[in-house]
Amino acid sequence: MGIFAILIFLFLGSVEGFSTRSQPCHYSKDKTCKPALANAIFSTIAFVLGAVTSLVSGFLGMKIATYANARTTLEARKGVGKAFITAFRSGAVMGFLLAASGLLVLYIAINLFGIYYGDDWEGLFEAITGYGLGGSSMALFGRVGGGIYTKAADVGADLVGKVERNIPEDDPRNPAVIADNVGDNVGDIAGMGSDLFGSYAESSCAALVVASISSFGINHEFTPMVYPLLVSSVGIVACLIITLFATDFFEIKAVNEIEPALKKQLIISTVVMTIGIALISWLGLPYTFTIFNFGVQKTVHSWQLFLCVAVGLWAGLIIGFVTEYYTSNAYSPVQDVADSCRTGAATNVIFGLALGYKSVIIPIFAIAFSIFLSFSLAAMYGVAVAALGMLSTIATGLAIDAYGPISDNAGGIAEMAGMSHRIRERTDALDAAGNTTAAIGKGFAIGSAALVSLALFGAFVSRAAISTVDVLTPKVFIGLIVGAMLPYWFSAMTMKSVGSAALKMVEEVRRQFNTIPGLMEGTTKPDYATCVKISTDASIKEMIPPGALVMLTPLIVGILFGVETLSGVLAGALVSGVQIAISASNTGGAWDNAKKYIEAGASEHARTLGPKGSDPHKAAVIGDTIGDPLKDTSGPSLNILIKLMAVESLVFAPFFATHGGILFRWL
């Protein structure tokens, strides 16, 4: 963070040669704006603010989750309803904490920066984009590092424990079991939290940048200017009311009510949110205004902006439910995958991959439709607020998402504490529902990332003064094809990191089983600390290369090849990254739930495949192990790759526009 902050300051300060003179504004040349040096200083401060907020929220999320795990296990003694309320409320704490702190810090920053910038809103909101960059750059490390940590432990624990030694999951005799449980918090709580916080900060920044050069910013109308923040604040209020539905108005009594309750949360919050957005669009916006659209001002009405936000909101819900259809074992896709385990692991892998590729179709159409509608109504600003619409129910989304790892660990604690079989069954039921809802959360994260990075891309193209991005020019096309390759390179790095860390873990677990006497009998304790150390070291060391790839690509391309090629790289990465991210998450989720489907043995079909330890079950465990790095490391980190490159290009756009493209100047 420190190194990157210095880079931002040096690059942006050098735009005008570190001069402290006022300069003509970039968009309206007749006005004077604050010097580029001020922009450099404030962008750096905003970057640090975003990064710190992201880190703190991830840290607090993990703190909350670790308190909640054991409490959920204890509540499970009283029944599944009580345990559900504990797990869900703890998730909600995390959701509201993130949504509220993100909003608060951004609002304070805007007001404090405003003291210096005064009437120069163009400069003010350009500096604020650093906030999004900070949030996302920390999310990258949270997601990649957390993903490597949790999956190295998970794969190691599963392969030796379940497949070789035939001991149950979370058995305290397994040396990797503590590392596995810690990993759930690192990857799913801290990683997911900072990821969605990053999306949220960036879509707010993208919308604010476009608004500052539209009629809101030119005429200094503060209320419509902060419309993006209003959308988020209505979301917090709406989600607060709706959280009561899950915990206080409807008591959950049976296991089969858990998943419907969580889905109801999403549907009700989307409906309430639609009404809320209609209200603020009517009260907070003038009826007619203009939006900056690549050099011209486009006339827009307030109801059109409402439609933009609403289409993002509902597209998010559709993506969530499609994801659920493909990853929940209540539906045929996952049951088909489970059925294919009868003939071994190979067919299971083939079916799972096919399912992942197929699950991309509808989400992409949903994203395409929302982009088309919002762009034709309100240009790039429309796309930015559509992304905010998708993220406006972030508090509920995160609550549902954090609920998964909390109930997963509650099950682990029950198993390790040797509590009765009944309690483990209850926590498993909570966890199975949590798995599906986690997949829904990932769907939201990927969908919003696509919209966010498109909005940032639009802001970047405007800021770098590119008139059109023409695919037929060689400069742009080479960028496009290289950009489309980046997600593959990035996934290769993250998958290999998980693989090599898991290899070390498996060897260590085997060594302990073979050399520590009385370990299998349960008379001596394994050495948990060594396994935790393997995971920690691997995640810290291995997250540097993929992180560097994402952080350095825009800088190298912008400086050497210039803004046109960079615009191609961003477009290419966006287009290919979204596809890989959706298919990877869903393939992994489907394999995981196919394994759980066989283990639970709830239907006649599942019982013909089981019990635990049968050949089909072993095939399912292999599929699940392959899917682990796909669904928890590569897939979710890709949406950060897409967003981070776009927001970084936007922050450095002034520098690239003046000093970039060294190579093409010589040619």
C-alpha positions as CSV (number, residue, x, y, z in Angstrom):
1,M,0.0,0.0,0.0
2,G,2.8,2.4,0.9
3,I,4.8,1.7,-2.3
4,F,1.7,2.2,-4.4
5,A,0.7,5.4,-2.7
6,I,4.1,6.9,-3.5
7,L,3.7,5.7,-7.1
8,I,0.3,7.5,-7.4
9,F,1.8,10.7,-6.0
10,L,4.8,10.7,-8.3
11,F,2.9,9.8,-11.5
12,L,0.0,12.2,-11.0
13,G,2.3,15.0,-9.6
14,S,4.5,14.8,-12.7
15,V,1.6,15.6,-15.1
16,E,2.3,19.3,-14.8
17,G,5.9,18.9,-13.6
18,F,4.9,19.3,-9.9
19,S,3.8,22.9,-10.5
20,T,1.6,24.6,-7.9
21,R,-0.1,27.0,-10.4
22,S,-3.8,26.7,-11.2
23,Q,-4.5,25.2,-14.6
24,P,-7.4,25.3,-17.1
25,C,-9.9,22.5,-16.4
26,H,-9.8,19.4,-18.4
27,Y,-13.4,19.4,-19.6
28,S,-14.4,23.1,-19.4
29,K,-11.3,25.0,-20.6
30,D,-12.7,28.4,-19.7
31,K,-12.6,27.7,-15.9
32,T,-9.5,27.3,-13.8
33,C,-8.9,24.2,-11.7
34,K,-6.6,23.3,-8.9
35,P,-3.0,22.3,-9.9
36,A,-2.2,18.7,-10.8
37,L,0.0,18.5,-7.7
38,A,-3.1,18.9,-5.5
39,N,-4.8,16.1,-7.5
40,A,-1.8,13.9,-6.8
41,I,-1.9,14.6,-3.0
42,F,-5.6,14.1,-2.6
43,S,-5.7,11.0,-4.8
44,T,-3.0,9.5,-2.7
45,I,-5.0,10.4,0.5
46,A,-8.2,8.9,-1.0
47,F,-6.2,5.7,-2.0
48,V,-5.0,5.3,1.6
49,L,-8.4,5.9,3.0
50,G,-10.0,3.3,0.7
51,A,-7.3,0.7,1.5
52,V,-7.5,1.2,5.2
53,T,-11.4,1.0,5.2
54,S,-11.1,-2.2,3.2
55,L,-8.6,-3.7,5.6
56,V,-10.4,-2.7,8.7
57,S,-13.7,-4.1,7.5
58,G,-12.1,-7.4,6.5
59,F,-10.4,-7.5,9.9
60,L,-13.6,-6.8,11.9
61,G,-15.5,-9.2,9.7
62,M,-13.2,-12.0,10.7
63,K,-13.4,-10.9,14.4
64,I,-17.2,-11.1,14.3
65,A,-17.1,-14.5,12.5
66,T,-14.8,-16.1,15.0
67,Y,-17.1,-14.9,17.9
68,A,-20.1,-16.2,16.0
69,N,-18.8,-19.7,15.2
70,A,-18.9,-21.1,18.7
71,R,-22.1,-19.3,19.6
72,T,-23.8,-20.9,16.6
73,T,-22.7,-24.4,17.7
74,L,-24.0,-23.8,21.2
75,E,-27.3,-22.4,19.9
76,A,-27.6,-25.5,17.7
77,R,-28.3,-27.5,20.9
78,K,-31.6,-25.7,21.3
79,G,-32.6,-26.4,17.7
80,V,-31.9,-25.4,14.1
81,G,-34.0,-22.1,14.3
82,K,-31.9,-20.6,17.1
83,A,-28.6,-21.6,15.4
84,F,-29.9,-20.0,12.1
85,I,-30.7,-16.7,13.9
86,T,-27.3,-16.5,15.5
87,A,-25.4,-17.2,12.3
88,F,-27.6,-14.9,10.2
89,R,-27.3,-12.0,12.7
90,S,-23.6,-12.2,12.8
91,G,-23.5,-12.2,9.0
92,A,-25.7,-9.1,9.1
93,V,-23.4,-7.3,11.5
94,M,-20.6,-7.7,8.9
95,G,-22.9,-6.7,6.0
96,F,-24.0,-3.5,7.7
97,L,-20.6,-2.7,9.0
98,L,-19.2,-2.8,5.5
99,A,-22.0,-0.9,3.7
100,A,-22.1,1.8,6.4
101,S,-18.3,2.3,6.8
102,G,-17.8,2.5,3.1
103,L,-20.5,5.1,2.8
104,L,-19.4,7.1,5.8
105,V,-15.7,7.3,4.9
106,L,-16.6,8.3,1.3
107,Y,-19.0,11.0,2.4
108,I,-16.6,12.5,5.0
109,A,-13.8,12.4,2.4
110,I,-15.9,14.3,-0.2
111,N,-16.7,17.0,2.4
112,L,-13.2,17.4,3.7
113,F,-11.7,17.5,0.2
114,G,-14.4,20.0,-0.6
115,I,-12.9,22.5,1.9
116,Y,-9.8,22.8,-0.3
117,Y,-11.3,22.3,-3.7
118,G,-14.2,24.8,-3.2
119,D,-16.0,25.2,-6.5
120,D,-13.6,22.9,-8.5
121,W,-15.8,19.8,-8.4
122,E,-14.2,18.3,-11.4
123,G,-10.8,18.1,-9.6
124,L,-12.5,17.0,-6.3
125,F,-14.2,14.0,-7.7
126,E,-11.3,13.0,-9.8
127,A,-9.2,12.8,-6.6
128,I,-12.0,10.8,-5.0
129,T,-11.4,7.9,-7.5
130,G,-8.3,7.0,-5.5
131,Y,-10.8,5.7,-2.8
132,G,-12.1,3.0,-5.2
133,L,-8.6,2.1,-6.2
134,G,-7.6,1.7,-2.5
135,G,-10.6,-0.5,-1.7
136,S,-10.0,-2.8,-4.6
137,S,-6.3,-3.2,-4.3
138,M,-6.7,-4.5,-0.8
139,A,-9.5,-6.7,-1.9
140,L,-7.2,-8.3,-4.5
141,F,-4.8,-9.4,-1.7
142,G,-7.7,-10.4,0.6
143,R,-9.3,-12.5,-2.2
144,V,-6.2,-14.1,-3.7
145,G,-4.3,-14.5,-0.4
146,G,-7.4,-15.7,1.4
147,G,-8.3,-18.1,-1.4
148,I,-4.9,-19.6,-1.5
149,Y,-4.8,-20.0,2.3
150,T,-8.2,-21.6,2.6
151,K,-8.0,-23.9,-0.3
152,A,-4.5,-25.2,0.4
153,A,-5.8,-26.3,3.8
154,D,-9.1,-27.6,2.5
155,V,-7.6,-29.7,-0.3
156,G,-4.9,-31.1,2.0
157,A,-7.4,-32.0,4.7
158,D,-9.9,-33.6,2.3
159,L,-7.4,-35.7,0.3
160,V,-5.6,-37.3,3.2
161,G,-8.5,-37.3,5.7
162,K,-11.4,-38.3,3.6
163,V,-10.0,-40.2,0.7
164,E,-6.9,-41.9,2.2
165,R,-7.7,-42.3,5.9
166,N,-11.6,-42.5,5.7
167,I,-12.0,-40.2,8.7
168,P,-14.9,-37.6,8.7
169,E,-14.6,-34.0,7.8
170,D,-13.4,-31.7,10.6
171,D,-12.1,-34.7,12.6
172,P,-9.7,-33.4,15.3
173,R,-7.2,-36.2,14.4
174,N,-6.6,-34.5,11.0
175,P,-3.6,-32.1,11.4
176,A,-4.9,-29.7,8.7
177,V,-8.3,-29.2,10.2
178,I,-7.5,-26.0,12.2
179,A,-5.9,-24.4,9.1
180,D,-9.1,-25.3,7.1
181,N,-11.4,-23.6,9.6
182,V,-9.2,-20.5,9.8
183,G,-9.1,-20.4,6.0
184,D,-12.9,-20.2,5.8
185,N,-12.7,-16.9,7.7
186,V,-9.8,-15.6,5.7
187,G,-11.1,-16.3,2.2
188,D,-14.9,-16.2,2.5
189,I,-15.3,-13.4,5.1
190,A,-12.4,-11.0,4.7
191,G,-12.0,-11.7,1.0
192,M,-15.6,-11.5,0.1
193,G,-16.2,-8.4,2.3
194,S,-13.3,-6.4,0.8
195,D,-14.3,-7.6,-2.7
196,L,-17.8,-6.2,-2.4
197,F,-16.6,-3.2,-0.6
198,G,-14.2,-2.6,-3.6
199,S,-17.1,-2.9,-6.1
200,Y,-19.2,-0.6,-4.0
201,A,-16.4,2.1,-3.7
202,E,-15.6,1.9,-7.4
203,S,-19.1,2.2,-8.7
204,S,-19.7,5.2,-6.4
205,C,-16.5,6.8,-7.7
206,A,-17.3,6.0,-11.4
207,A,-20.8,7.6,-11.0
208,L,-19.4,10.6,-9.1
209,V,-16.7,11.3,-11.8
210,V,-19.2,11.3,-14.6
211,A,-21.7,13.4,-12.6
212,S,-19.1,16.0,-11.8
213,I,-18.7,16.9,-15.5
214,S,-22.5,16.7,-16.1
215,S,-25.1,19.4,-15.2
216,F,-25.0,18.4,-11.5
217,G,-21.3,19.2,-11.2
218,I,-21.3,22.2,-13.5
219,N,-24.2,23.9,-11.7
220,H,-23.0,22.7,-8.3
221,E,-26.2,20.9,-7.3
222,F,-25.1,18.9,-4.2
223,T,-28.1,16.6,-3.7
224,P,-28.3,15.2,-7.2
225,M,-24.5,15.1,-7.2
226,V,-24.5,12.6,-4.3
227,Y,-27.4,10.5,-5.9
228,P,-25.0,7.4,-5.9
229,L,-24.5,7.7,-2.2
230,L,-28.3,8.2,-1.7
231,V,-28.9,4.9,-3.5
232,S,-26.6,3.1,-1.1
233,S,-28.0,4.8,2.0
234,V,-31.6,3.8,1.0
235,G,-30.2,0.3,0.6
236,I,-28.9,0.2,4.1
237,V,-32.2,1.4,5.6
238,A,-34.2,-1.1,3.4
239,C,-31.9,-4.0,4.4
240,L,-32.2,-3.1,8.1
241,I,-36.0,-3.5,7.9
242,I,-35.8,-6.7,5.9
243,T,-33.2,-8.4,8.2
244,L,-36.0,-8.4,10.9
245,F,-38.0,-10.7,8.6
246,A,-35.5,-13.5,8.7
247,T,-34.8,-13.3,12.4
248,D,-37.9,-11.8,14.2
249,F,-41.1,-12.0,12.2
250,F,-40.8,-15.5,10.8
251,E,-39.3,-18.1,13.1
252,I,-37.5,-21.0,11.3
253,K,-38.6,-24.4,12.8
254,A,-37.4,-27.0,10.3
255,V,-34.3,-27.6,8.2
256,N,-36.1,-27.3,4.9
257,E,-37.1,-23.7,5.7
258,I,-33.6,-22.4,5.8
259,E,-32.9,-21.9,2.1
260,P,-36.3,-20.5,1.3
261,A,-35.9,-18.0,4.1
262,L,-32.6,-16.8,2.7
263,K,-34.0,-16.5,-0.8
264,K,-37.0,-14.6,0.6
265,Q,-34.5,-12.1,2.1
266,L,-33.1,-11.4,-1.4
267,I,-36.5,-11.1,-3.1
268,I,-38.1,-8.9,-0.4
269,S,-35.0,-6.6,-0.2
270,T,-35.1,-6.2,-4.0
271,V,-38.8,-5.3,-4.0
272,V,-38.5,-2.8,-1.1
273,M,-35.3,-1.4,-2.6
274,T,-37.1,-0.7,-5.9
275,I,-39.7,1.4,-4.0
276,G,-36.9,3.2,-2.2
277,I,-35.1,4.1,-5.4
278,A,-38.3,5.4,-6.9
279,L,-38.7,7.7,-4.0
280,I,-35.2,9.2,-4.0
281,S,-35.2,9.5,-7.8
282,W,-38.4,11.5,-7.5
283,L,-37.3,13.6,-4.4
284,G,-33.5,13.9,-5.0
285,L,-33.2,14.6,-8.7
286,P,-34.4,17.5,-10.8
287,Y,-36.9,16.3,-13.5
288,T,-34.5,17.1,-16.4
289,F,-30.8,17.3,-16.4
290,T,-27.8,16.5,-18.7
291,I,-25.3,13.7,-18.4
292,F,-21.8,13.8,-20.0
293,N,-21.7,11.4,-22.8
294,F,-18.2,11.2,-24.5
295,G,-17.9,14.9,-25.2
296,V,-21.5,15.9,-25.5
297,Q,-24.2,16.5,-22.9
298,K,-27.2,14.1,-23.1
299,T,-30.6,15.2,-21.7
300,V,-31.9,12.7,-19.2
301,H,-35.1,12.6,-17.0
302,S,-35.2,11.4,-13.4
303,W,-37.4,8.4,-14.2
304,Q,-34.8,7.2,-16.7
305,L,-32.2,7.1,-13.9
306,F,-34.6,5.2,-11.7
307,L,-34.9,2.6,-14.5
308,C,-31.1,2.4,-14.7
309,V,-30.8,1.6,-11.0
310,A,-33.8,-0.8,-11.0
311,V,-32.5,-2.8,-14.0
312,G,-29.2,-3.3,-12.2
313,L,-31.0,-4.3,-9.1
314,W,-33.2,-6.9,-10.8
315,A,-30.4,-8.2,-13.1
316,G,-28.5,-9.0,-9.9
317,L,-31.5,-11.0,-8.6
318,I,-31.7,-12.9,-11.8
319,I,-28.0,-13.7,-11.8
320,G,-28.3,-14.8,-8.2
321,F,-31.2,-17.2,-8.9
322,V,-29.6,-18.7,-12.1
323,T,-26.4,-19.3,-10.1
324,E,-28.6,-21.0,-7.4
325,Y,-30.3,-23.2,-10.0
326,Y,-26.9,-24.4,-11.3
327,T,-25.3,-24.9,-7.9
328,S,-28.0,-26.1,-5.5
329,N,-28.5,-29.8,-5.1
330,A,-32.3,-29.3,-5.0
331,Y,-32.3,-28.9,-8.8
332,S,-31.5,-31.3,-11.7
333,P,-28.1,-29.8,-12.9
334,V,-26.3,-30.8,-9.6
335,Q,-28.2,-34.0,-9.3
336,D,-27.0,-35.0,-12.8
337,V,-23.4,-34.2,-11.8
338,A,-23.9,-36.4,-8.7
339,D,-25.4,-39.2,-10.8
340,S,-22.3,-39.1,-13.1
341,C,-20.2,-40.1,-10.1
342,R,-21.4,-43.7,-10.5
343,T,-18.9,-44.2,-13.3
344,G,-16.0,-42.5,-11.5
345,A,-14.3,-39.2,-11.2
346,A,-13.7,-38.6,-14.9
347,T,-17.3,-38.4,-15.9
348,N,-18.0,-36.3,-12.8
349,V,-15.3,-33.8,-14.0
350,I,-16.7,-33.7,-17.5
351,F,-20.3,-33.1,-16.3
352,G,-19.2,-30.4,-13.9
353,L,-17.2,-28.5,-16.5
354,A,-20.1,-28.6,-18.9
355,L,-22.4,-27.3,-16.2
356,G,-20.1,-24.4,-15.5
357,Y,-19.9,-23.4,-19.2
358,K,-23.6,-23.6,-19.6
359,S,-24.3,-21.5,-16.5
360,V,-22.7,-18.5,-18.1
361,I,-25.5,-18.0,-20.7
362,I,-28.3,-16.4,-18.8
363,P,-26.1,-14.2,-16.5
364,I,-24.4,-12.8,-19.6
365,F,-27.7,-12.0,-21.2
366,A,-28.9,-10.3,-18.0
367,I,-25.7,-8.2,-17.8
368,A,-25.9,-7.4,-21.6
369,F,-29.6,-6.3,-21.2
370,S,-28.9,-4.1,-18.2
371,I,-25.9,-2.5,-20.0
372,F,-27.9,-1.8,-23.1
373,L,-30.8,-0.3,-21.3
374,S,-28.9,1.8,-18.8
375,F,-26.4,3.0,-21.4
376,S,-29.1,4.1,-23.9
377,L,-31.0,5.9,-21.1
378,A,-28.2,7.7,-19.3
379,A,-24.8,6.9,-21.0
380,M,-22.0,5.7,-18.8
381,Y,-23.6,7.3,-15.7
382,G,-26.5,4.9,-16.2
383,V,-24.1,1.9,-16.2
384,A,-22.4,3.2,-13.1
385,V,-25.7,3.6,-11.2
386,A,-26.9,0.2,-12.5
387,A,-23.9,-1.3,-10.8
388,L,-24.8,0.6,-7.7
389,G,-28.3,-0.8,-8.0
390,M,-27.0,-4.3,-8.1
391,L,-24.9,-3.6,-5.0
392,S,-27.5,-1.6,-3.2
393,T,-28.7,-4.7,-1.3
394,I,-25.1,-5.3,-0.3
395,A,-25.9,-5.5,3.4
396,T,-28.3,-8.4,2.9
397,G,-26.1,-10.0,0.3
398,L,-23.1,-10.0,2.6
399,A,-25.2,-11.2,5.5
400,I,-26.3,-14.2,3.5
401,D,-22.8,-14.7,2.3
402,A,-21.0,-14.5,5.6
403,Y,-23.6,-16.8,7.1
404,G,-22.1,-19.7,5.1
405,P,-18.6,-19.8,6.5
406,I,-20.0,-19.1,10.0
407,S,-22.2,-22.2,9.9
408,D,-19.5,-24.2,8.2
409,N,-17.1,-23.5,11.1
410,A,-19.9,-24.1,13.7
411,G,-20.1,-27.7,12.3
412,G,-16.3,-28.0,12.5
413,I,-16.4,-26.9,16.2
414,A,-19.2,-29.4,16.9
415,E,-17.2,-32.2,15.4
416,M,-14.0,-31.3,17.2
417,A,-15.7,-30.8,20.5
418,G,-17.2,-34.3,20.2
419,M,-20.8,-33.0,20.5
420,S,-23.7,-35.2,19.7
421,H,-24.5,-36.4,16.2
422,R,-27.8,-34.4,16.2
423,I,-26.0,-31.1,16.5
424,R,-23.7,-31.9,13.6
425,E,-26.7,-32.7,11.5
426,R,-28.2,-29.3,12.2
427,T,-25.0,-27.4,11.5
428,D,-24.6,-29.4,8.2
429,A,-28.1,-28.4,7.2
430,L,-27.2,-24.7,7.9
431,D,-24.0,-25.1,5.9
432,A,-25.6,-26.8,2.9
433,A,-27.9,-23.8,2.6
434,G,-25.0,-21.5,3.1
435,N,-23.1,-23.1,0.3
436,T,-25.8,-22.2,-2.2
437,T,-26.2,-18.7,-0.9
438,A,-22.5,-18.2,-1.1
439,A,-22.7,-19.1,-4.8
440,I,-25.5,-16.5,-5.1
441,G,-23.2,-13.9,-3.4
442,K,-20.4,-14.7,-5.9
443,G,-22.9,-14.3,-8.8
444,F,-23.7,-10.8,-7.5
445,A,-20.0,-10.0,-7.1
446,I,-19.2,-11.0,-10.7
447,G,-22.2,-9.3,-12.2
448,S,-21.6,-6.0,-10.4
449,A,-17.9,-6.2,-11.3
450,A,-18.8,-6.4,-15.0
451,L,-21.0,-3.3,-14.8
452,V,-18.6,-1.4,-12.5
453,S,-15.6,-2.0,-14.8
454,L,-17.6,-0.9,-17.8
455,A,-18.6,2.3,-16.1
456,L,-14.9,2.9,-15.0
457,F,-13.9,2.1,-18.6
458,G,-16.2,4.8,-19.8
459,A,-14.9,7.3,-17.3
460,F,-11.3,6.4,-18.3
461,V,-12.0,6.9,-22.0
462,S,-13.5,10.3,-21.3
463,R,-10.7,11.3,-19.0
464,A,-7.9,10.2,-21.4
465,A,-9.6,12.2,-24.2
466,I,-10.0,9.2,-26.5
467,S,-12.7,10.1,-29.0
468,T,-13.6,6.5,-30.0
469,V,-12.2,3.1,-29.2
470,D,-12.0,1.6,-32.7
471,V,-11.3,-2.2,-32.7
472,L,-10.0,-2.0,-36.3
473,T,-7.0,0.1,-35.4
474,P,-4.0,-2.2,-34.7
475,K,-3.1,-0.3,-31.5
476,V,-6.5,-1.1,-30.0
477,F,-6.8,-4.6,-31.4
478,I,-3.4,-5.8,-29.9
479,G,-4.6,-4.5,-26.6
480,L,-7.9,-6.3,-26.9
481,I,-6.4,-9.7,-27.6
482,V,-3.8,-9.4,-24.9
483,G,-6.4,-8.1,-22.4
484,A,-8.5,-11.2,-23.1
485,M,-5.5,-13.4,-22.3
486,L,-4.8,-11.8,-18.9
487,P,-7.6,-13.6,-17.0
488,Y,-6.1,-17.0,-18.1
489,W,-2.7,-16.0,-17.0
490,F,-4.0,-14.8,-13.7
491,S,-6.1,-18.0,-13.2
492,A,-3.0,-20.1,-14.1
493,M,-1.0,-18.3,-11.3
494,T,-3.7,-18.7,-8.6
495,M,-4.5,-22.3,-9.5
496,K,-0.8,-23.3,-9.5
497,S,-0.3,-21.5,-6.1
498,V,-3.2,-23.5,-4.6
499,G,-1.9,-26.7,-6.1
500,S,1.7,-26.3,-4.8
501,A,0.6,-25.2,-1.4
502,A,-1.9,-28.1,-1.2
503,L,1.0,-30.5,-2.2
504,K,3.1,-29.3,0.8
505,M,0.0,-29.6,3.0
506,V,-0.8,-33.2,1.9
507,E,2.9,-34.2,2.5
508,E,2.8,-32.7,6.0
509,V,-0.5,-34.4,6.9
510,R,0.7,-37.7,5.6
511,R,4.0,-37.3,7.5
512,Q,2.1,-36.7,10.8
513,F,-0.2,-39.7,10.3
514,N,2.8,-41.9,9.6
515,T,5.2,-40.7,12.2
516,I,3.1,-39.6,15.3
517,P,2.2,-42.7,17.3
518,G,-1.4,-42.9,18.6
519,L,-2.7,-40.2,16.2
520,M,-5.3,-42.4,14.4
521,E,-6.4,-43.8,17.7
522,G,-7.0,-40.3,19.0
523,T,-4.7,-40.7,22.1
524,T,-2.2,-38.0,21.0
525,K,-2.9,-34.6,19.4
526,P,-1.6,-33.7,15.9
527,D,0.7,-30.7,15.3
528,Y,-1.8,-28.2,14.0
529,A,0.6,-25.2,14.1
530,T,2.8,-26.6,11.3
531,C,-0.2,-26.9,8.9
532,V,-1.4,-23.3,9.8
533,K,2.1,-22.1,9.1
534,I,2.2,-23.8,5.6
535,S,-1.0,-22.1,4.6
536,T,0.0,-18.7,6.0
537,D,3.4,-18.7,4.3
538,A,2.0,-20.0,1.0
539,S,-0.7,-17.3,0.9
540,I,1.6,-14.4,1.7
541,K,4.3,-15.5,-0.7
542,E,2.0,-16.7,-3.6
543,M,-0.3,-13.7,-3.7
544,I,2.5,-11.4,-4.9
545,P,2.9,-12.6,-8.5
546,P,-0.8,-12.5,-9.4
547,G,-1.2,-9.2,-7.5
548,A,1.8,-7.7,-9.4
549,L,0.3,-8.9,-12.7
550,V,-2.9,-7.0,-12.1
551,M,-1.4,-3.9,-10.6
552,L,1.5,-3.4,-13.1
553,T,-0.3,-4.3,-16.4
554,P,-2.2,-0.9,-16.7
555,L,1.0,1.0,-15.7
556,I,3.2,-0.8,-18.2
557,V,0.7,-0.7,-21.1
558,G,-0.2,2.9,-20.4
559,I,3.4,4.2,-20.2
560,L,4.7,2.1,-23.1
561,F,1.8,1.8,-25.5
562,G,-0.5,4.7,-24.5
563,V,-4.2,5.1,-23.8
564,E,-5.7,3.5,-26.9
565,T,-3.9,0.2,-26.4
566,L,-4.8,0.3,-22.7
567,S,-8.5,0.8,-23.6
568,G,-8.3,-2.3,-25.7
569,V,-6.6,-4.3,-22.8
570,L,-9.4,-3.2,-20.4
571,A,-12.2,-4.2,-22.8
572,G,-10.5,-7.6,-23.5
573,A,-10.0,-8.4,-19.8
574,L,-13.6,-7.4,-19.0
575,V,-15.1,-9.6,-21.8
576,S,-13.1,-12.7,-21.1
577,G,-12.8,-12.3,-17.3
578,V,-16.5,-12.3,-16.7
579,Q,-17.1,-15.6,-18.6
580,I,-14.3,-17.5,-16.8
581,A,-15.3,-16.1,-13.4
582,I,-18.9,-17.3,-13.7
583,S,-18.1,-20.7,-15.1
584,A,-15.3,-21.3,-12.5
585,S,-17.5,-20.4,-9.5
586,N,-20.4,-22.4,-10.7
587,T,-18.4,-25.5,-11.6
588,G,-16.8,-25.5,-8.2
589,G,-20.1,-24.9,-6.4
590,A,-21.8,-27.7,-8.3
591,W,-19.1,-30.2,-7.5
592,D,-19.2,-29.2,-3.9
593,N,-23.0,-29.6,-3.6
594,A,-23.0,-32.9,-5.6
595,K,-20.7,-34.3,-2.9
596,K,-23.0,-32.9,-0.2
597,Y,-26.0,-34.4,-2.0
598,I,-24.5,-37.9,-1.9
599,E,-23.4,-37.5,1.8
600,A,-26.7,-36.2,3.0
601,G,-28.6,-39.1,1.3
602,A,-31.9,-37.2,1.6
603,S,-33.5,-38.7,-1.5
604,E,-33.9,-42.3,-2.9
605,H,-31.5,-41.3,-5.8
606,A,-28.8,-40.0,-3.3
607,R,-29.0,-43.1,-1.2
608,T,-28.2,-45.3,-4.3
609,L,-25.0,-43.3,-4.7
610,G,-23.9,-43.2,-1.0
611,P,-23.0,-43.8,1.8
612,K,-19.8,-41.9,2.7
613,G,-16.8,-43.9,1.6
614,S,-18.6,-45.6,-1.4
615,D,-16.9,-45.4,-4.8
616,P,-19.4,-42.7,-6.2
617,H,-18.7,-40.7,-3.0
618,K,-15.0,-40.9,-3.5
619,A,-15.4,-39.7,-7.1
620,A,-17.5,-36.8,-5.8
621,V,-14.8,-35.8,-3.3
622,I,-12.2,-35.7,-6.1
623,G,-14.6,-33.4,-8.1
624,D,-15.1,-31.2,-5.1
625,T,-11.3,-31.0,-4.5
626,I,-10.7,-29.9,-8.1
627,G,-13.5,-27.4,-7.8
628,D,-12.2,-25.8,-4.6
629,P,-9.5,-23.5,-6.2
630,L,-11.9,-22.8,-9.0
631,K,-14.8,-21.6,-6.9
632,D,-12.8,-20.0,-4.1
633,T,-9.6,-18.7,-5.6
634,S,-9.6,-18.2,-9.3
635,G,-13.3,-17.4,-9.9
636,P,-13.9,-14.8,-7.3
637,S,-10.4,-13.1,-7.8
638,L,-11.1,-12.6,-11.4
639,N,-13.8,-10.0,-10.8
640,I,-11.2,-8.0,-8.9
641,L,-8.8,-8.3,-11.8
642,I,-11.4,-6.7,-14.1
643,K,-12.3,-3.9,-11.7
644,L,-8.9,-3.1,-10.4
645,M,-7.3,-2.6,-13.9
646,A,-10.1,-0.3,-14.9
647,V,-10.1,1.9,-11.7
648,E,-6.3,2.0,-11.8
649,S,-6.3,3.2,-15.4
650,L,-8.8,5.9,-14.5
651,V,-6.7,7.1,-11.6
652,F,-3.6,7.3,-13.7
653,A,-5.4,8.6,-16.8
654,P,-4.1,12.2,-16.5
655,F,-0.5,10.8,-16.5
656,F,-1.0,8.4,-19.4
657,A,-2.7,11.1,-21.5
658,T,0.2,13.5,-21.1
659,H,3.2,11.1,-20.9
660,G,2.0,7.7,-22.1
661,G,2.7,5.8,-25.3
662,I,6.5,6.1,-25.4
663,L,7.0,3.2,-27.8
664,F,4.5,4.5,-30.4
665,R,6.1,8.0,-30.3
666,W,9.4,6.7,-31.5
667,L,7.9,4.5,-34.3
